[in-house]
């Protein structure tokens, strides 16, 4: 449920989740959001008071989570290859070269707008690459699939629903191309083996003999695939 309190004359909002637990957990999230996990029987007034007492600490954590602004001249890896970012004012279509990423924004000085435009561009690029790989590997594995979406997922690189809908993390486009290919194969193999059994991994290996290399790469470097 959404809760609202006043702290030092300012309105503070947080999402409250009450569950059978003994302690209170406060999470500071990106975008200035706060989530509070509290015992089911704890009075709301006590939870609000705790949120108020820790408001300064929460604000500091949120500021620490805020990503640094993207600036011209920075090096950003796209498909595992370094590109020098060049911000340009305008609404033209952004593009990549072998060494450069030219990103058009109506206001290149607006950090949030730049980041949103950058992520939107990369998410669209990721969807194109993913669809290309799906068209190659779905017939080889002998499966079909439903809706395909690219999302800003925090922990998963991909997922497959029981209905065959596939979700992928846009950040895969920052990794070497083989990582994206591995995740596509992984999710398509779930269309035949909806588990992580030995048969599932054997099916993955038949499509990509060195899949473990790219699986390990994502595990080791995944946290750094962002900006």
Backbone as CSV, one residue per row, in Angstrom:
resi,resn,N_x,N_y,N_z,CA_x,CA_y,CA_z,C_x,C_y,C_z
1,UNK,0.844,-1.193,0.000,0.000,0.000,0.000,0.877,1.240,0.000
2,UNK,0.372,2.321,-0.558,1.097,3.586,-0.586,0.846,4.347,0.711
3,UNK,1.932,4.888,1.299,1.825,5.682,2.515,2.481,7.032,2.273
4,UNK,2.028,8.020,3.018,2.559,9.373,2.869,2.734,9.998,4.242
5,UNK,3.927,10.579,4.476,4.192,11.259,5.745,4.789,12.630,5.434
6,UNK,4.930,13.473,6.475,5.576,14.775,6.348,6.872,14.734,7.138
7,UNK,7.956,15.205,6.513,9.245,15.265,7.190,9.900,16.596,6.857
8,UNK,10.150,17.405,7.917,10.748,18.727,7.754,9.980,19.556,6.721
9,UNK,8.656,19.443,6.783,7.792,20.220,5.916,7.631,19.669,4.515
10,UNK,8.249,18.537,4.218,8.166,17.956,2.881,7.375,16.648,2.915
11,UNK,6.695,16.395,1.811,5.915,15.161,1.687,6.830,14.001,1.289
12,UNK,6.748,12.923,2.018,7.512,11.718,1.703,6.545,10.561,1.456
13,UNK,6.763,9.845,0.373,5.915,8.700,0.046,6.733,7.416,0.096
14,UNK,6.088,6.335,0.472,6.752,5.032,0.420,5.714,3.942,0.194
15,UNK,6.178,2.816,-0.289,5.313,1.652,-0.486,5.502,0.710,0.686
16,UNK,4.424,0.377,1.354,4.471,-0.494,2.523,4.001,-1.898,2.166
17,UNK,4.820,-2.874,2.564,4.461,-4.283,2.386,4.534,-4.942,3.756
18,UNK,3.385,-5.324,4.282,3.330,-5.983,5.590,3.209,-7.489,5.405
19,UNK,4.034,-8.204,6.143,4.101,-9.666,5.996,4.474,-10.281,7.353
20,UNK,4.336,-11.606,7.484,4.738,-12.273,8.731,6.268,-12.228,8.885
21,UNK,6.770,-11.209,9.555,8.206,-11.057,9.779,8.414,-10.360,11.116
22,UNK,9.648,-10.388,11.633,9.925,-9.820,12.953,10.489,-8.410,12.904
23,UNK,11.204,-8.099,11.825,11.880,-6.808,11.776,11.347,-5.948,10.644
24,UNK,11.874,-4.731,10.561,11.502,-3.800,9.501,12.681,-3.652,8.548
25,UNK,12.399,-3.765,7.260,13.422,-3.585,6.231,13.011,-2.400,5.357
26,UNK,13.911,-1.421,5.231,13.649,-0.251,4.401,14.606,-0.287,3.211
27,UNK,14.042,-0.248,2.021,14.831,-0.265,0.795,14.734,1.082,0.087
28,UNK,15.888,1.661,-0.208,15.936,2.859,-1.052,16.136,2.387,-2.485
29,UNK,15.281,2.846,-3.391,15.311,2.414,-4.773,15.650,3.576,-5.693
30,UNK,16.023,3.239,-6.935,16.306,4.272,-7.926,15.061,5.117,-8.178
31,UNK,15.288,6.340,-8.579,14.162,7.217,-8.894,13.518,7.840,-7.671
32,UNK,14.217,7.785,-6.526,13.674,8.385,-5.320,12.560,7.596,-4.662
33,UNK,12.440,6.319,-4.989,11.388,5.481,-4.423,11.871,4.777,-3.158
34,UNK,10.921,4.484,-2.268,11.234,3.775,-1.027,10.232,2.661,-0.826
35,UNK,10.736,1.497,-0.394,9.871,0.361,-0.092,10.166,-0.093,1.340
36,UNK,9.109,-0.308,2.111,9.260,-0.714,3.508,8.564,-2.048,3.731
37,UNK,9.300,-3.020,4.263,8.750,-4.321,4.654,8.643,-4.320,6.179
38,UNK,7.432,-4.528,6.693,7.209,-4.446,8.139,6.359,-5.610,8.624
39,UNK,6.456,-5.927,9.940,5.611,-6.981,10.498,4.130,-6.674,10.301
40,UNK,3.349,-7.709,10.105,1.937,-7.550,9.782,1.169,-6.804,10.869
41,UNK,1.521,-7.028,12.118,0.749,-6.438,13.221,1.336,-5.132,13.729
42,UNK,2.368,-4.633,13.105,2.986,-3.378,13.551,2.068,-2.212,13.203
43,UNK,1.739,-1.355,14.151,0.845,-0.229,13.873,1.410,0.686,12.789
44,UNK,0.524,1.199,11.961,0.960,2.078,10.879,1.638,3.336,11.415
45,UNK,1.185,3.815,12.567,1.784,5.027,13.143,3.248,4.796,13.497
46,UNK,3.580,3.586,13.970,4.969,3.271,14.309,5.827,3.169,13.061
47,UNK,5.266,2.600,11.993,6.011,2.481,10.738,6.270,3.868,10.155
48,UNK,5.242,4.725,10.180,5.405,6.092,9.687,6.487,6.828,10.482
49,UNK,6.481,6.643,11.809,7.457,7.323,12.663,8.876,6.851,12.341
50,UNK,9.035,5.554,12.122,10.346,5.009,11.769,10.825,5.559,10.428
51,UNK,9.910,5.632,9.471,10.242,6.192,8.160,10.705,7.641,8.309
52,UNK,10.035,8.405,9.168,10.422,9.792,9.393,11.793,9.911,10.043
53,UNK,12.068,9.064,11.043,13.358,9.125,11.735,14.518,8.788,10.795
54,UNK,14.253,7.935,9.826,15.325,7.490,8.930,15.284,8.187,7.577
55,UNK,14.489,9.254,7.476,14.318,9.938,6.191,15.639,10.462,5.633
56,UNK,16.469,11.055,6.506,17.744,11.572,6.038,18.649,10.478,5.504
57,UNK,18.691,9.354,6.216,19.500,8.203,5.789,18.991,7.641,4.468
58,UNK,17.666,7.565,4.337,17.070,7.042,3.095,17.395,7.949,1.923
59,UNK,17.313,9.248,2.145,17.600,10.200,1.072,19.055,10.067,0.612
60,UNK,19.967,9.875,1.558,21.380,9.704,1.207,21.586,8.436,0.380
61,UNK,20.874,7.358,0.747,20.993,6.107,-0.014,20.453,6.280,-1.423
62,UNK,19.359,7.014,-1.553,18.775,7.250,-2.877,19.715,8.065,-3.755
63,UNK,20.370,9.061,-3.161,21.314,9.872,-3.914,22.506,9.043,-4.374
64,UNK,22.936,8.092,-3.525,24.049,7.220,-3.892,23.676,6.300,-5.052
65,UNK,22.383,5.970,-5.140,21.922,5.095,-6.216,21.772,5.827,-7.540
66,UNK,21.646,7.147,-7.488,21.407,7.920,-8.710,22.585,7.770,-9.663
67,UNK,22.344,7.352,-10.894,23.439,7.155,-11.837,24.075,8.474,-12.241
68,UNK,25.376,8.419,-12.539,26.081,9.610,-13.009,25.565,9.975,-14.399
69,UNK,25.535,11.263,-14.716,25.025,11.667,-16.034,25.928,11.177,-17.163
70,UNK,25.311,10.847,-18.299,26.066,10.488,-19.501,26.553,11.767,-20.168
71,UNK,27.817,11.795,-20.545,28.386,12.982,-21.148,29.112,12.641,-22.444
72,UNK,29.174,13.607,-23.336,29.938,13.437,-24.568,31.389,13.107,-24.229
73,UNK,31.941,12.192,-25.005,33.331,11.790,-24.794,33.482,10.540,-23.963
74,UNK,32.415,10.140,-23.245,32.496,8.921,-22.449,32.541,7.691,-23.350
75,UNK,33.188,6.648,-22.843,33.248,5.380,-23.567,32.145,4.464,-23.056
76,UNK,31.280,4.011,-23.943,30.191,3.090,-23.587,30.328,1.840,-24.445
77,UNK,30.282,0.688,-23.822,30.369,-0.559,-24.581,28.989,-0.957,-25.086
78,UNK,28.890,-1.156,-26.382,27.664,-1.624,-27.009,28.027,-2.885,-27.788
79,UNK,27.315,-3.975,-27.513,27.642,-5.294,-28.056,29.097,-5.647,-27.762
80,UNK,29.544,-5.235,-26.573,30.872,-5.576,-26.116,31.990,-4.738,-26.686
81,UNK,31.675,-3.830,-27.607,32.712,-3.025,-28.245,32.627,-1.575,-27.756
82,UNK,33.769,-0.962,-27.430,33.742,0.414,-26.924,33.377,1.414,-28.009
83,UNK,32.467,2.308,-27.667,32.089,3.408,-28.551,32.188,4.713,-27.768
84,UNK,32.705,5.744,-28.426,32.780,7.056,-27.807,31.437,7.763,-28.013
85,UNK,30.827,8.195,-26.909,29.518,8.838,-26.984,29.651,10.289,-27.444
86,UNK,28.816,10.659,-28.417,28.750,12.059,-28.870,27.299,12.517,-28.806
87,UNK,27.029,13.462,-27.921,25.678,13.988,-27.764,25.459,15.144,-28.732
88,UNK,24.335,15.087,-29.436,23.978,16.141,-30.387,22.562,16.616,-30.086
89,UNK,22.341,17.910,-30.249,21.010,18.463,-30.025,20.145,18.236,-31.260
90,UNK,18.926,17.719,-31.040,18.017,17.511,-32.154,17.171,16.272,-31.956
91,UNK,16.370,15.984,-32.939,15.463,14.829,-32.862,15.744,13.816,-33.965
92,UNK,16.881,13.952,-34.622,17.242,12.984,-35.657,17.457,11.609,-35.049
93,UNK,17.514,10.596,-35.898,17.694,9.232,-35.429,19.144,9.013,-35.003
94,UNK,19.319,8.510,-33.794,20.659,8.219,-33.294,21.250,7.034,-34.052
95,UNK,22.582,6.916,-34.027,23.206,5.825,-34.773,24.561,5.462,-34.176
96,UNK,25.025,4.268,-34.551,26.325,3.758,-34.133,27.248,3.636,-35.329
97,UNK,28.541,3.891,-35.093,29.565,3.532,-36.062,30.463,2.507,-35.369
98,UNK,31.543,2.129,-35.985,32.454,1.168,-35.373,33.087,1.712,-34.097
99,UNK,33.235,3.026,-34.027,33.946,3.616,-32.890,33.134,4.650,-32.120
100,UNK,31.958,5.018,-32.627,31.225,6.140,-32.040,29.736,5.842,-31.920
101,UNK,29.131,6.450,-30.904,27.683,6.401,-30.724,27.178,7.843,-30.725
102,UNK,26.475,8.198,-31.774,25.934,9.558,-31.903,24.485,9.531,-31.410
103,UNK,24.241,10.230,-30.318,22.925,10.222,-29.677,22.304,11.610,-29.754
104,UNK,21.158,11.714,-30.426,20.457,12.990,-30.562,19.435,13.148,-29.442
105,UNK,19.426,14.329,-28.826,18.468,14.663,-27.767,17.998,16.102,-27.964
106,UNK,16.719,16.363,-27.708,16.257,17.753,-27.774,17.039,18.664,-26.826
107,UNK,17.409,18.120,-25.651,18.160,18.912,-24.672,19.306,18.067,-24.105
108,UNK,20.490,18.110,-24.720,21.617,17.294,-24.256,22.102,17.635,-22.851
109,UNK,21.651,18.773,-22.293,22.046,19.156,-20.939,21.135,18.526,-19.887
110,UNK,20.020,17.950,-20.338,19.067,17.314,-19.416,19.500,15.871,-19.185
111,UNK,20.087,15.580,-18.027,20.676,14.263,-17.752,19.647,13.145,-17.844
112,UNK,18.449,13.374,-17.302,17.424,12.330,-17.335,16.969,12.069,-18.764
113,UNK,16.804,13.126,-19.553,16.379,12.959,-20.937,17.435,12.199,-21.733
114,UNK,18.698,12.528,-21.520,19.783,11.830,-22.217,19.765,10.345,-21.877
115,UNK,19.632,10.048,-20.596,19.635,8.638,-20.179,18.426,7.899,-20.745
116,UNK,17.274,8.529,-20.711,16.068,7.891,-21.249,16.199,7.631,-22.743
117,UNK,16.732,8.611,-23.472,16.915,8.434,-24.920,17.931,7.334,-25.206
118,UNK,18.985,7.289,-24.405,20.021,6.271,-24.603,19.462,4.876,-24.367
119,UNK,18.728,4.714,-23.287,18.167,3.397,-22.982,17.114,2.988,-24.004
120,UNK,16.318,3.943,-24.452,15.309,3.634,-25.466,15.967,3.169,-26.756
121,UNK,17.029,3.871,-27.172,17.755,3.490,-28.388,18.321,2.078,-28.255
122,UNK,18.948,1.783,-27.116,19.573,0.479,-26.923,18.531,-0.632,-26.768
123,UNK,17.392,-0.316,-26.134,16.330,-1.318,-26.001,15.780,-1.708,-27.369
124,UNK,15.606,-0.728,-28.243,15.134,-1.021,-29.605,16.154,-1.852,-30.368
125,UNK,17.412,-1.515,-30.196,18.481,-2.269,-30.849,18.521,-3.702,-30.316
126,UNK,18.363,-3.849,-29.002,18.355,-5.182,-28.403,17.218,-6.028,-28.960
127,UNK,16.036,-5.421,-29.113,14.883,-6.163,-29.629,15.145,-6.646,-31.058
128,UNK,15.773,-5.815,-31.868,16.100,-6.224,-33.241,17.048,-7.418,-33.218
129,UNK,18.114,-7.332,-32.415,19.095,-8.425,-32.347,18.446,-9.702,-31.811
130,UNK,17.600,-9.550,-30.814,16.943,-10.724,-30.221,16.044,-11.403,-31.238
131,UNK,15.270,-10.629,-31.964,14.383,-11.216,-32.983,15.192,-11.917,-34.067
132,UNK,16.333,-11.358,-34.447,17.190,-12.011,-35.437,17.643,-13.377,-34.945
133,UNK,18.046,-13.442,-33.671,18.522,-14.713,-33.110,17.372,-15.701,-32.928
134,UNK,16.191,-15.202,-32.549,15.028,-16.081,-32.400,14.677,-16.750,-33.729
135,UNK,14.741,-15.986,-34.804,14.400,-16.537,-36.121,15.380,-17.621,-36.546
136,UNK,16.613,-17.525,-36.073,17.616,-18.546,-36.399,17.420,-19.803,-35.552
137,UNK,17.271,-19.610,-34.237,17.339,-20.753,-33.324,16.005,-21.440,-33.051
138,UNK,14.893,-20.743,-33.153,13.600,-21.412,-32.902,13.385,-22.602,-33.837
139,UNK,13.633,-22.480,-35.160,13.477,-23.642,-36.044,14.478,-24.749,-35.729
140,UNK,15.690,-24.387,-35.345,16.706,-25.396,-35.027,16.306,-26.214,-33.806
141,UNK,15.751,-25.532,-32.810,15.341,-26.221,-31.581,13.986,-26.892,-31.762
142,UNK,13.243,-26.415,-32.752,11.943,-27.008,-33.043,10.846,-26.516,-32.130
143,UNK,10.865,-25.200,-31.841,9.860,-24.638,-30.931,9.272,-23.368,-31.540
144,UNK,8.139,-22.969,-30.999,7.530,-21.684,-31.332,7.564,-20.819,-30.082
145,UNK,7.191,-19.568,-30.214,7.164,-18.670,-29.061,6.088,-17.618,-29.288
146,UNK,5.730,-16.928,-28.210,4.661,-15.936,-28.289,5.199,-14.525,-28.353
147,UNK,4.736,-13.711,-27.452,5.119,-12.296,-27.435,6.580,-12.158,-27.002
148,UNK,7.278,-11.208,-27.598,8.669,-10.939,-27.251,8.773,-9.499,-26.759
149,UNK,9.295,-9.297,-25.559,9.432,-7.954,-25.006,10.829,-7.759,-24.436
150,UNK,11.250,-6.508,-24.418,12.523,-6.125,-23.805,12.195,-5.219,-22.624
151,UNK,12.763,-5.540,-21.462,12.431,-4.807,-20.242,13.682,-4.376,-19.499
152,UNK,13.476,-3.511,-18.529,14.556,-3.075,-17.640,14.502,-3.943,-16.386
153,UNK,14.957,-5.175,-16.497,14.893,-6.124,-15.394,16.113,-5.968,-14.496
154,UNK,15.912,-6.129,-13.217,16.990,-5.932,-12.259,17.884,-7.156,-12.128
155,UNK,17.313,-8.342,-12.118,18.097,-9.536,-11.801,18.124,-10.575,-12.910
156,UNK,17.128,-10.592,-13.764,17.067,-11.621,-14.800,17.546,-11.093,-16.142
157,UNK,18.197,-11.982,-16.897,18.582,-11.653,-18.263,17.480,-12.034,-19.243
158,UNK,16.666,-12.988,-18.865,15.568,-13.394,-19.722,14.617,-14.282,-18.954
159,UNK,13.432,-14.475,-19.502,12.459,-15.378,-18.884,11.497,-15.880,-19.951
160,UNK,10.918,-17.032,-19.675,9.965,-17.660,-20.584,8.739,-18.062,-19.783
161,UNK,7.576,-17.612,-20.193,6.349,-17.957,-19.477,5.806,-19.296,-19.968
162,UNK,4.861,-19.833,-19.227,4.240,-21.098,-19.610,3.521,-20.992,-20.952
163,UNK,3.118,-19.781,-21.315,2.435,-19.573,-22.598,3.410,-19.327,-23.750
164,UNK,4.704,-19.316,-23.434,5.695,-19.121,-24.488,6.066,-17.679,-24.750
165,UNK,5.623,-16.754,-23.884,6.026,-15.357,-24.031,7.439,-15.175,-23.485
166,UNK,8.264,-14.434,-24.198,9.667,-14.283,-23.850,9.973,-12.843,-23.453
167,UNK,10.673,-12.693,-22.338,11.114,-11.382,-21.877,12.635,-11.361,-21.821
168,UNK,13.234,-10.234,-22.213,14.678,-10.107,-22.204,15.078,-8.767,-21.600
169,UNK,16.261,-8.742,-21.016,16.798,-7.541,-20.396,17.499,-6.697,-21.452
170,UNK,17.160,-5.414,-21.534,17.767,-4.543,-22.545,19.278,-4.462,-22.397
171,UNK,19.785,-4.678,-21.180,21.219,-4.544,-20.935,22.056,-5.611,-21.630
172,UNK,21.403,-6.632,-22.173,22.139,-7.634,-22.941,22.863,-7.005,-24.133
173,UNK,22.358,-5.890,-24.636,22.963,-5.254,-25.805,24.315,-4.634,-25.447
174,UNK,24.603,-4.471,-24.174,25.892,-3.931,-23.752,26.962,-5.019,-23.703
175,UNK,26.550,-6.261,-23.579,27.471,-7.388,-23.448,27.946,-7.858,-24.816
176,UNK,29.004,-8.667,-24.868,29.395,-9.273,-26.140,28.213,-9.996,-26.791
177,UNK,28.184,-9.991,-28.114,27.035,-10.529,-28.848,26.700,-11.967,-28.461
178,UNK,27.700,-12.756,-28.118,27.463,-14.163,-27.772,26.637,-14.299,-26.497
179,UNK,26.695,-13.304,-25.624,25.895,-13.353,-24.395,24.414,-13.273,-24.735
180,UNK,24.063,-12.334,-25.607,22.666,-12.211,-26.047,22.225,-13.495,-26.736
181,UNK,23.092,-14.045,-27.564,22.763,-15.276,-28.276,22.514,-16.424,-27.296
182,UNK,23.370,-16.508,-26.258,23.197,-17.552,-25.248,21.851,-17.423,-24.538
183,UNK,21.470,-16.198,-24.146,20.206,-16.015,-23.413,19.016,-16.357,-24.308
184,UNK,19.084,-16.000,-25.585,18.009,-16.369,-26.518,17.881,-17.889,-26.593
185,UNK,18.982,-18.589,-26.752,18.964,-20.053,-26.807,18.414,-20.618,-25.507
186,UNK,18.876,-20.073,-24.389,18.430,-20.528,-23.066,16.903,-20.467,-22.951
187,UNK,16.335,-19.323,-23.305,14.884,-19.178,-23.151,14.116,-20.035,-24.155
188,UNK,14.622,-20.183,-25.360,13.949,-21.053,-26.332,13.989,-22.511,-25.881
189,UNK,15.074,-22.924,-25.259,15.158,-24.310,-24.774,14.144,-24.583,-23.674
190,UNK,13.740,-23.530,-22.964,12.686,-23.698,-21.962,11.343,-24.041,-22.610
191,UNK,11.201,-23.799,-23.882,9.967,-24.167,-24.570,9.859,-25.685,-24.715
192,UNK,10.989,-26.382,-24.578,10.977,-27.841,-24.599,11.185,-28.442,-23.214
193,UNK,12.013,-27.799,-22.419,12.283,-28.257,-21.052,12.075,-27.080,-20.115
194,UNK,10.914,-27.054,-19.454,10.558,-25.916,-18.599,11.167,-26.102,-17.213
195,UNK,12.498,-26.246,-17.190,13.235,-26.518,-15.963,14.717,-26.282,-16.244
196,UNK,15.563,-26.614,-15.277,17.010,-26.549,-15.489,17.620,-27.928,-15.230
197,UNK,17.000,-28.917,-15.790,17.473,-30.288,-15.633,18.685,-30.551,-16.527
198,UNK,19.267,-31.722,-16.365,20.390,-32.121,-17.222,19.964,-32.134,-18.685
199,UNK,18.718,-32.545,-18.954,18.234,-32.568,-20.334,18.160,-31.153,-20.916
200,UNK,17.780,-30.201,-20.057,17.723,-28.816,-20.506,19.105,-28.321,-20.917
201,UNK,20.112,-28.514,-20.048,21.448,-28.022,-20.353,22.072,-28.764,-21.529
202,UNK,21.724,-30.012,-21.706,22.195,-30.746,-22.880,21.627,-30.130,-24.154
203,UNK,20.375,-29.714,-24.088,19.728,-29.069,-25.237,20.396,-27.733,-25.555
204,UNK,20.730,-26.964,-24.512,21.432,-25.696,-24.708,22.786,-25.936,-25.360
205,UNK,23.508,-26.932,-24.845,24.858,-27.199,-25.358,24.843,-27.660,-26.807
206,UNK,23.787,-28.322,-27.213,23.702,-28.755,-28.607,23.635,-27.560,-29.556
207,UNK,23.103,-26.437,-29.061,23.007,-25.235,-29.882,24.228,-24.328,-29.729
208,UNK,24.863,-24.373,-28.567,26.023,-23.508,-28.299,26.986,-24.265,-27.405
209,UNK,28.010,-24.812,-28.010,28.927,-25.680,-27.270,29.645,-24.937,-26.142
210,UNK,29.930,-23.653,-26.353,30.662,-22.883,-25.339,29.737,-21.996,-24.517
211,UNK,28.487,-22.407,-24.337,27.518,-21.571,-23.618,28.008,-21.200,-22.229
212,UNK,28.766,-22.112,-21.571,29.210,-21.869,-20.201,30.095,-20.626,-20.119
213,UNK,30.863,-20.362,-21.166,31.719,-19.172,-21.196,30.884,-17.907,-21.071
214,UNK,29.797,-17.845,-21.812,28.971,-16.642,-21.842,28.038,-16.565,-20.642
215,UNK,27.640,-17.720,-20.148,26.870,-17.753,-18.897,27.715,-17.205,-17.752
216,UNK,28.984,-17.645,-17.695,29.899,-17.171,-16.654,30.212,-15.693,-16.824
217,UNK,30.309,-15.243,-18.064,30.589,-13.827,-18.315,29.498,-12.959,-17.706
218,UNK,28.245,-13.329,-17.934,27.131,-12.539,-17.395,27.115,-12.580,-15.873
219,UNK,27.442,-13.734,-15.317,27.457,-13.863,-13.864,28.542,-12.983,-13.250
220,UNK,29.694,-12.930,-13.906,30.836,-12.191,-13.375,30.734,-10.697,-13.664
221,UNK,30.255,-10.336,-14.846,30.298,-8.943,-15.288,28.942,-8.257,-15.365
222,UNK,27.877,-9.003,-15.060,26.534,-8.477,-15.250,26.253,-7.175,-14.528
223,UNK,26.756,-7.037,-13.304,26.485,-5.824,-12.529,27.056,-4.580,-13.194
224,UNK,28.125,-4.760,-13.969,28.750,-3.617,-14.621,28.149,-3.282,-15.976
225,UNK,27.196,-4.088,-16.421,26.556,-3.827,-17.714,25.396,-2.859,-17.507
226,UNK,25.750,-1.621,-17.346,24.736,-0.586,-17.112,25.417,0.772,-17.249
227,UNK,24.640,1.815,-17.182,25.198,3.162,-17.161,24.182,4.092,-16.511
